[in-house]
Amino acid sequence: MALIELQRYAEVLARRNDPAAVELAALIWRLYCSLKQLEQAPTADNPADGAPATIL
């Protein structure tokens, strides 16, 4: 649910005429993209495509 909120904030801020708001929207969008990648990343318990889990 938090990712949806970040996406909404980024979209709302990006539409403003204030350069600071647009810059904040870009920062929020990068955060959203990073968190989305982490959400989709394989875990040791559930490796993607049968790849072996590595223990660090």
PDB file of N, CA, C and O in Angstrom:
ATOM      1  N   MET A   1       0.818  -1.190   0.000  1.00  0.00           N
ATOM      2  CA  MET A   1       0.000   0.000   0.000  1.00  0.00           C
ATOM      3  C   MET A   1       0.866   1.259   0.000  1.00  0.00           C
ATOM      4  O   MET A   1       0.491   2.253  -0.622  1.00  0.00           O
ATOM      5  N   ALA A   2       2.004   1.243   0.675  1.00  0.00           N
ATOM      6  CA  ALA A   2       2.869   2.420   0.737  1.00  0.00           C
ATOM      7  C   ALA A   2       3.411   2.792  -0.646  1.00  0.00           C
ATOM      8  O   ALA A   2       3.592   3.972  -0.946  1.00  0.00           O
ATOM      9  N   LEU A   3       3.665   1.799  -1.477  1.00  0.00           N
ATOM     10  CA  LEU A   3       4.166   2.092  -2.820  1.00  0.00           C
ATOM     11  C   LEU A   3       3.126   2.839  -3.644  1.00  0.00           C
ATOM     12  O   LEU A   3       3.470   3.734  -4.417  1.00  0.00           O
ATOM     13  N   ILE A   4       1.884   2.485  -3.485  1.00  0.00           N
ATOM     14  CA  ILE A   4       0.812   3.179  -4.204  1.00  0.00           C
ATOM     15  C   ILE A   4       0.749   4.638  -3.766  1.00  0.00           C
ATOM     16  O   ILE A   4       0.553   5.531  -4.591  1.00  0.00           O
ATOM     17  N   GLU A   5       0.915   4.876  -2.480  1.00  0.00           N
ATOM     18  CA  GLU A   5       0.905   6.242  -1.962  1.00  0.00           C
ATOM     19  C   GLU A   5       2.088   7.044  -2.510  1.00  0.00           C
ATOM     20  O   GLU A   5       1.925   8.201  -2.897  1.00  0.00           O
ATOM     21  N   LEU A   6       3.262   6.442  -2.543  1.00  0.00           N
ATOM     22  CA  LEU A   6       4.426   7.136  -3.108  1.00  0.00           C
ATOM     23  C   LEU A   6       4.192   7.496  -4.571  1.00  0.00           C
ATOM     24  O   LEU A   6       4.522   8.600  -5.006  1.00  0.00           O
ATOM     25  N   GLN A   7       3.633   6.578  -5.313  1.00  0.00           N
ATOM     26  CA  GLN A   7       3.343   6.831  -6.722  1.00  0.00           C
ATOM     27  C   GLN A   7       2.355   7.983  -6.860  1.00  0.00           C
ATOM     28  O   GLN A   7       2.521   8.842  -7.726  1.00  0.00           O
ATOM     29  N   ARG A   8       1.338   8.006  -6.022  1.00  0.00           N
ATOM     30  CA  ARG A   8       0.332   9.074  -6.079  1.00  0.00           C
ATOM     31  C   ARG A   8       0.956  10.422  -5.738  1.00  0.00           C
ATOM     32  O   ARG A   8       0.694  11.412  -6.420  1.00  0.00           O
ATOM     33  N   TYR A   9       1.785  10.474  -4.684  1.00  0.00           N
ATOM     34  CA  TYR A   9       2.452  11.726  -4.317  1.00  0.00           C
ATOM     35  C   TYR A   9       3.328  12.234  -5.462  1.00  0.00           C
ATOM     36  O   TYR A   9       3.326  13.425  -5.773  1.00  0.00           O
ATOM     37  N   ALA A  10       4.065  11.336  -6.074  1.00  0.00           N
ATOM     38  CA  ALA A  10       4.944  11.729  -7.178  1.00  0.00           C
ATOM     39  C   ALA A  10       4.133  12.304  -8.327  1.00  0.00           C
ATOM     40  O   ALA A  10       4.521  13.316  -8.912  1.00  0.00           O
ATOM     41  N   GLU A  11       3.024  11.680  -8.654  1.00  0.00           N
ATOM     42  CA  GLU A  11       2.194  12.160  -9.760  1.00  0.00           C
ATOM     43  C   GLU A  11       1.595  13.527  -9.458  1.00  0.00           C
ATOM     44  O   GLU A  11       1.569  14.400 -10.325  1.00  0.00           O
ATOM     45  N   VAL A  12       1.118  13.712  -8.238  1.00  0.00           N
ATOM     46  CA  VAL A  12       0.512  14.992  -7.857  1.00  0.00           C
ATOM     47  C   VAL A  12       1.558  16.107  -7.879  1.00  0.00           C
ATOM     48  O   VAL A  12       1.310  17.182  -8.424  1.00  0.00           O
ATOM     49  N   LEU A  13       2.718  15.853  -7.292  1.00  0.00           N
ATOM     50  CA  LEU A  13       3.762  16.873  -7.242  1.00  0.00           C
ATOM     51  C   LEU A  13       4.314  17.208  -8.630  1.00  0.00           C
ATOM     52  O   LEU A  13       4.660  18.359  -8.898  1.00  0.00           O
ATOM     53  N   ALA A  14       4.396  16.224  -9.498  1.00  0.00           N
ATOM     54  CA  ALA A  14       4.945  16.437 -10.838  1.00  0.00           C
ATOM     55  C   ALA A  14       4.089  17.395 -11.656  1.00  0.00           C
ATOM     56  O   ALA A  14       4.592  18.034 -12.580  1.00  0.00           O
ATOM     57  N   ARG A  15       2.816  17.503 -11.334  1.00  0.00           N
ATOM     58  CA  ARG A  15       1.902  18.372 -12.093  1.00  0.00           C
ATOM     59  C   ARG A  15       1.934  19.827 -11.634  1.00  0.00           C
ATOM     60  O   ARG A  15       1.312  20.686 -12.259  1.00  0.00           O
ATOM     61  N   ARG A  16       2.636  20.105 -10.572  1.00  0.00           N
ATOM     62  CA  ARG A  16       2.674  21.476 -10.045  1.00  0.00           C
ATOM     63  C   ARG A  16       3.641  22.330 -10.849  1.00  0.00           C
ATOM     64  O   ARG A  16       4.546  21.812 -11.503  1.00  0.00           O
ATOM     65  N   ASN A  17       3.447  23.627 -10.796  1.00  0.00           N
ATOM     66  CA  ASN A  17       4.330  24.561 -11.494  1.00  0.00           C
ATOM     67  C   ASN A  17       5.558  24.935 -10.687  1.00  0.00           C
ATOM     68  O   ASN A  17       6.430  25.646 -11.185  1.00  0.00           O
ATOM     69  N   ASP A  18       5.641  24.479  -9.476  1.00  0.00           N
ATOM     70  CA  ASP A  18       6.746  24.804  -8.585  1.00  0.00           C
ATOM     71  C   ASP A  18       7.928  23.887  -8.865  1.00  0.00           C
ATOM     72  O   ASP A  18       7.799  22.668  -8.746  1.00  0.00           O
ATOM     73  N   PRO A  19       9.090  24.451  -9.240  1.00  0.00           N
ATOM     74  CA  PRO A  19      10.252  23.609  -9.526  1.00  0.00           C
ATOM     75  C   PRO A  19      10.659  22.720  -8.344  1.00  0.00           C
ATOM     76  O   PRO A  19      11.109  21.592  -8.546  1.00  0.00           O
ATOM     77  N   ALA A  20      10.505  23.214  -7.132  1.00  0.00           N
ATOM     78  CA  ALA A  20      10.852  22.402  -5.957  1.00  0.00           C
ATOM     79  C   ALA A  20       9.925  21.200  -5.842  1.00  0.00           C
ATOM     80  O   ALA A  20      10.358  20.113  -5.460  1.00  0.00           O
ATOM     81  N   ALA A  21       8.652  21.392  -6.171  1.00  0.00           N
ATOM     82  CA  ALA A  21       7.689  20.291  -6.123  1.00  0.00           C
ATOM     83  C   ALA A  21       8.030  19.241  -7.179  1.00  0.00           C
ATOM     84  O   ALA A  21       7.934  18.042  -6.922  1.00  0.00           O
ATOM     85  N   VAL A  22       8.424  19.690  -8.349  1.00  0.00           N
ATOM     86  CA  VAL A  22       8.793  18.769  -9.429  1.00  0.00           C
ATOM     87  C   VAL A  22      10.063  18.006  -9.048  1.00  0.00           C
ATOM     88  O   VAL A  22      10.179  16.811  -9.323  1.00  0.00           O
ATOM     89  N   GLU A  23      11.007  18.694  -8.420  1.00  0.00           N
ATOM     90  CA  GLU A  23      12.236  18.027  -7.972  1.00  0.00           C
ATOM     91  C   GLU A  23      11.923  16.979  -6.892  1.00  0.00           C
ATOM     92  O   GLU A  23      12.485  15.884  -6.895  1.00  0.00           O
ATOM     93  N   LEU A  24      11.029  17.328  -5.981  1.00  0.00           N
ATOM     94  CA  LEU A  24      10.619  16.373  -4.954  1.00  0.00           C
ATOM     95  C   LEU A  24       9.895  15.182  -5.586  1.00  0.00           C
ATOM     96  O   LEU A  24      10.071  14.042  -5.155  1.00  0.00           O
ATOM     97  N   ALA A  25       9.088  15.450  -6.599  1.00  0.00           N
ATOM     98  CA  ALA A  25       8.399  14.365  -7.306  1.00  0.00           C
ATOM     99  C   ALA A  25       9.398  13.397  -7.925  1.00  0.00           C
ATOM    100  O   ALA A  25       9.197  12.184  -7.885  1.00  0.00           O
ATOM    101  N   ALA A  26      10.466  13.927  -8.492  1.00  0.00           N
ATOM    102  CA  ALA A  26      11.493  13.071  -9.092  1.00  0.00           C
ATOM    103  C   ALA A  26      12.183  12.223  -8.030  1.00  0.00           C
ATOM    104  O   ALA A  26      12.459  11.044  -8.251  1.00  0.00           O
ATOM    105  N   LEU A  27      12.458  12.824  -6.887  1.00  0.00           N
ATOM    106  CA  LEU A  27      13.082  12.086  -5.790  1.00  0.00           C
ATOM    107  C   LEU A  27      12.164  10.977  -5.287  1.00  0.00           C
ATOM    108  O   LEU A  27      12.612   9.855  -5.050  1.00  0.00           O
ATOM    109  N   ILE A  28      10.890  11.288  -5.124  1.00  0.00           N
ATOM    110  CA  ILE A  28       9.913  10.293  -4.676  1.00  0.00           C
ATOM    111  C   ILE A  28       9.781   9.183  -5.709  1.00  0.00           C
ATOM    112  O   ILE A  28       9.655   8.012  -5.352  1.00  0.00           O
ATOM    113  N   TRP A  29       9.809   9.543  -6.980  1.00  0.00           N
ATOM    114  CA  TRP A  29       9.692   8.532  -8.042  1.00  0.00           C
ATOM    115  C   TRP A  29      10.884   7.576  -8.017  1.00  0.00           C
ATOM    116  O   TRP A  29      10.716   6.369  -8.196  1.00  0.00           O
ATOM    117  N   ARG A  30      12.088   8.111  -7.797  1.00  0.00           N
ATOM    118  CA  ARG A  30      13.266   7.235  -7.707  1.00  0.00           C
ATOM    119  C   ARG A  30      13.163   6.309  -6.496  1.00  0.00           C
ATOM    120  O   ARG A  30      13.526   5.135  -6.570  1.00  0.00           O
ATOM    121  N   LEU A  31      12.670   6.840  -5.394  1.00  0.00           N
ATOM    122  CA  LEU A  31      12.456   6.008  -4.206  1.00  0.00           C
ATOM    123  C   LEU A  31      11.436   4.918  -4.507  1.00  0.00           C
ATOM    124  O   LEU A  31      11.638   3.759  -4.145  1.00  0.00           O
ATOM    125  N   TYR A  32      10.349   5.284  -5.163  1.00  0.00           N
ATOM    126  CA  TYR A  32       9.314   4.315  -5.539  1.00  0.00           C
ATOM    127  C   TYR A  32       9.919   3.197  -6.400  1.00  0.00           C
ATOM    128  O   TYR A  32       9.684   2.016  -6.146  1.00  0.00           O
ATOM    129  N   CYS A  33      10.691   3.577  -7.406  1.00  0.00           N
ATOM    130  CA  CYS A  33      11.280   2.571  -8.303  1.00  0.00           C
ATOM    131  C   CYS A  33      12.236   1.644  -7.557  1.00  0.00           C
ATOM    132  O   CYS A  33      12.248   0.438  -7.801  1.00  0.00           O
ATOM    133  N   SER A  34      13.026   2.195  -6.661  1.00  0.00           N
ATOM    134  CA  SER A  34      13.957   1.376  -5.889  1.00  0.00           C
ATOM    135  C   SER A  34      13.219   0.397  -4.987  1.00  0.00           C
ATOM    136  O   SER A  34      13.577  -0.778  -4.909  1.00  0.00           O
ATOM    137  N   LEU A  35      12.195   0.884  -4.310  1.00  0.00           N
ATOM    138  CA  LEU A  35      11.424   0.015  -3.422  1.00  0.00           C
ATOM    139  C   LEU A  35      10.659  -1.048  -4.201  1.00  0.00           C
ATOM    140  O   LEU A  35      10.504  -2.176  -3.731  1.00  0.00           O
ATOM    141  N   LYS A  36      10.183  -0.694  -5.386  1.00  0.00           N
ATOM    142  CA  LYS A  36       9.469  -1.658  -6.228  1.00  0.00           C
ATOM    143  C   LYS A  36      10.409  -2.795  -6.637  1.00  0.00           C
ATOM    144  O   LYS A  36      10.012  -3.960  -6.653  1.00  0.00           O
ATOM    145  N   GLN A  37      11.662  -2.446  -6.968  1.00  0.00           N
ATOM    146  CA  GLN A  37      12.639  -3.478  -7.319  1.00  0.00           C
ATOM    147  C   GLN A  37      12.908  -4.393  -6.135  1.00  0.00           C
ATOM    148  O   GLN A  37      13.006  -5.609  -6.300  1.00  0.00           O
ATOM    149  N   LEU A  38      13.028  -3.822  -4.952  1.00  0.00           N
ATOM    150  CA  LEU A  38      13.261  -4.641  -3.763  1.00  0.00           C
ATOM    151  C   LEU A  38      12.078  -5.560  -3.496  1.00  0.00           C
ATOM    152  O   LEU A  38      12.252  -6.711  -3.097  1.00  0.00           O
ATOM    153  N   GLU A  39      10.889  -5.049  -3.715  1.00  0.00           N
ATOM    154  CA  GLU A  39       9.690  -5.859  -3.495  1.00  0.00           C
ATOM    155  C   GLU A  39       9.664  -7.071  -4.427  1.00  0.00           C
ATOM    156  O   GLU A  39       9.187  -8.141  -4.050  1.00  0.00           O
ATOM    157  N   GLN A  40      10.180  -6.896  -5.641  1.00  0.00           N
ATOM    158  CA  GLN A  40      10.142  -7.957  -6.641  1.00  0.00           C
ATOM    159  C   GLN A  40      11.392  -8.838  -6.620  1.00  0.00           C
ATOM    160  O   GLN A  40      11.450  -9.847  -7.323  1.00  0.00           O
ATOM    161  N   ALA A  41      12.376  -8.468  -5.830  1.00  0.00           N
ATOM    162  CA  ALA A  41      13.631  -9.213  -5.799  1.00  0.00           C
ATOM    163  C   ALA A  41      13.428 -10.589  -5.184  1.00  0.00           C
ATOM    164  O   ALA A  41      12.632 -10.753  -4.260  1.00  0.00           O
ATOM    165  N   PRO A  42      14.150 -11.573  -5.700  1.00  0.00           N
ATOM    166  CA  PRO A  42      14.060 -12.906  -5.105  1.00  0.00           C
ATOM    167  C   PRO A  42      14.663 -12.906  -3.702  1.00  0.00           C
ATOM    168  O   PRO A  42      15.544 -12.105  -3.388  1.00  0.00           O
ATOM    169  N   THR A  43      14.185 -13.796  -2.890  1.00  0.00           N
ATOM    170  CA  THR A  43      14.718 -13.940  -1.533  1.00  0.00           C
ATOM    171  C   THR A  43      15.396 -15.293  -1.410  1.00  0.00           C
ATOM    172  O   THR A  43      15.276 -16.136  -2.299  1.00  0.00           O
ATOM    173  N   ALA A  44      16.098 -15.499  -0.326  1.00  0.00           N
ATOM    174  CA  ALA A  44      16.767 -16.787  -0.114  1.00  0.00           C
ATOM    175  C   ALA A  44      15.744 -17.915  -0.007  1.00  0.00           C
ATOM    176  O   ALA A  44      16.024 -19.048  -0.397  1.00  0.00           O
ATOM    177  N   ASP A  45      14.569 -17.609   0.517  1.00  0.00           N
ATOM    178  CA  ASP A  45      13.515 -18.612   0.649  1.00  0.00           C
ATOM    179  C   ASP A  45      12.794 -18.891  -0.660  1.00  0.00           C
ATOM    180  O   ASP A  45      12.184 -19.947  -0.824  1.00  0.00           O
ATOM    181  N   ASN A  46      12.863 -17.937  -1.599  1.00  0.00           N
ATOM    182  CA  ASN A  46      12.130 -18.059  -2.842  1.00  0.00           C
ATOM    183  C   ASN A  46      12.981 -17.506  -3.986  1.00  0.00           C
ATOM    184  O   ASN A  46      12.672 -16.433  -4.502  1.00  0.00           O
ATOM    185  N   PRO A  47      14.040 -18.202  -4.396  1.00  0.00           N
ATOM    186  CA  PRO A  47      14.888 -17.714  -5.479  1.00  0.00           C
ATOM    187  C   PRO A  47      14.138 -17.714  -6.812  1.00  0.00           C
ATOM    188  O   PRO A  47      13.301 -18.581  -7.062  1.00  0.00           O
ATOM    189  N   ALA A  48      14.437 -16.759  -7.639  1.00  0.00           N
ATOM    190  CA  ALA A  48      13.774 -16.626  -8.944  1.00  0.00           C
ATOM    191  C   ALA A  48      14.331 -17.641  -9.930  1.00  0.00           C
ATOM    192  O   ALA A  48      15.529 -17.925  -9.929  1.00  0.00           O
ATOM    193  N   ASP A  49      13.472 -18.179 -10.760  1.00  0.00           N
ATOM    194  CA  ASP A  49      13.847 -19.067 -11.858  1.00  0.00           C
ATOM    195  C   ASP A  49      14.727 -20.240 -11.444  1.00  0.00           C
ATOM    196  O   ASP A  49      15.559 -20.694 -12.229  1.00  0.00           O
ATOM    197  N   GLY A  50      14.558 -20.723 -10.254  1.00  0.00           N
ATOM    198  CA  GLY A  50      15.306 -21.879  -9.808  1.00  0.00           C
ATOM    199  C   GLY A  50      16.776 -21.627  -9.563  1.00  0.00           C
ATOM    200  O   GLY A  50      17.558 -22.568  -9.423  1.00  0.00           O
ATOM    201  N   ALA A  51      17.157 -20.358  -9.510  1.00  0.00           N
ATOM    202  CA  ALA A  51      18.565 -20.031  -9.254  1.00  0.00           C
ATOM    203  C   ALA A  51      18.907 -20.449  -7.823  1.00  0.00           C
ATOM    204  O   ALA A  51      18.083 -20.311  -6.919  1.00  0.00           O
ATOM    205  N   PRO A  52      20.086 -20.944  -7.627  1.00  0.00           N
ATOM    206  CA  PRO A  52      20.458 -21.352  -6.258  1.00  0.00           C
ATOM    207  C   PRO A  52      20.573 -20.148  -5.334  1.00  0.00           C
ATOM    208  O   PRO A  52      21.076 -19.095  -5.725  1.00  0.00           O
ATOM    209  N   ALA A  53      20.114 -20.313  -4.134  1.00  0.00           N
ATOM    210  CA  ALA A  53      20.223 -19.258  -3.137  1.00  0.00           C
ATOM    211  C   ALA A  53      21.652 -19.193  -2.642  1.00  0.00           C
ATOM    212  O   ALA A  53      22.282 -20.220  -2.390  1.00  0.00           O
ATOM    213  N   THR A  54      22.151 -17.999  -2.507  1.00  0.00           N
ATOM    214  CA  THR A  54      23.516 -17.836  -2.002  1.00  0.00           C
ATOM    215  C   THR A  54      23.436 -17.332  -0.576  1.00  0.00           C
ATOM    216  O   THR A  54      22.597 -16.497  -0.238  1.00  0.00           O
ATOM    217  N   ILE A  55      24.299 -17.840   0.229  1.00  0.00           N
ATOM    218  CA  ILE A  55      24.360 -17.411   1.633  1.00  0.00           C
ATOM    219  C   ILE A  55      25.612 -16.565   1.785  1.00  0.00           C
ATOM    220  O   ILE A  55      26.722 -17.016   1.500  1.00  0.00           O
ATOM    221  N   LEU A  56      25.423 -15.354   2.231  1.00  0.00           N
ATOM    222  CA  LEU A  56      26.554 -14.440   2.390  1.00  0.00           C
ATOM    223  C   LEU A  56      27.089 -14.485   3.775  1.00  0.00           C
ATOM    224  O   LEU A  56      28.045 -13.778   4.091  1.00  0.00           O
TER     225      LEU A  56
END
